[in-house]
Amino acid sequence: MKTDEIDAKILDVLMKDGRASYRQIANRTNLSTPTVSARLARMIKGGMIRKFVPVLSTDSLDRGLATLVVVKVDSPSAAEVANHLAKLSEVQSVYTTTGQLIILKVSLETVQELQPFLAEHVPKEAQIISSEIITGTIKEEKLAPTIPRVLTMDLRCDYCKGSVTSSRPYTISSHFSRYYFCCKTCRKAYIAKNGRKLSMKTPLPA
Ligand SMILES: [Zn+2]
C-alpha cells in the first residue's frame, strides 16, 4: 500500500513539529481531525511511522568538546566500522568517503576523553589519520527534511495477513482499534468470526 498526497501533507507537518496534535495537523493541512487520526493510525500500523521521539539538539546537551576524527579502513569492514561508530551517542555525524575514509564528528566532555574514546571504539584494523579539536563552527545547518513523494507501507490484512494494496482499504472501526482488510470477503469473514467482540461504529473517512 502506498502513501498519497494526504499522508504526505500530514507527515510534512509532523516532520516539522512532532508534537502537533491531531487538531493542529488538521488545521494546518485543511483536513478533518478524524481523517488525520485515521491516516496516522494507518501509517503507524503499516510500520511507516515507527515512533515519535524527541530529537535533542546536541548544542543543548552542552558537551564541551567537539572533534573531527578521520579514520582509514580497508574496504571490506569499512561499512561495518562506520555503522558501529554511528551507534555511539558521542558520535554526532559519520561520513564515508571514496578514499575509504570515515570522518566522524565526536562530542565529548573534555579533551582527556578523546584518546580513551578512540582506543575503545576505533577497531585495530582501522588507522586514525587525524583527530582535530573543533575551535569554531562557522556554519552547520540541518537542511529541512524532504519527504519522498510516495512511500510504501506494509499494511497487512487483519484476516488473511495478505498485503493491503488498495489506497482505500476495507476497514472496521471498533472502540479501540481499526482493522484493515485486503478485500470484502476477508472483512466479512472477520466480522463473522469476531462479530460479537467488535463494537461497530460508523466508519471513519479513509
Ligand atoms: Zn485478506
Boltz pocket constraint, residues with backbone or C-beta under 6 A from the ligand:
constraints:
  - pocket:
      binder: B
      contacts: [[A, 157], [A, 158], [A, 159], [A, 160], [A, 161], [A, 162], [A, 181], [A, 182], [A, 183], [A, 186]]
      max_distance: 6.0
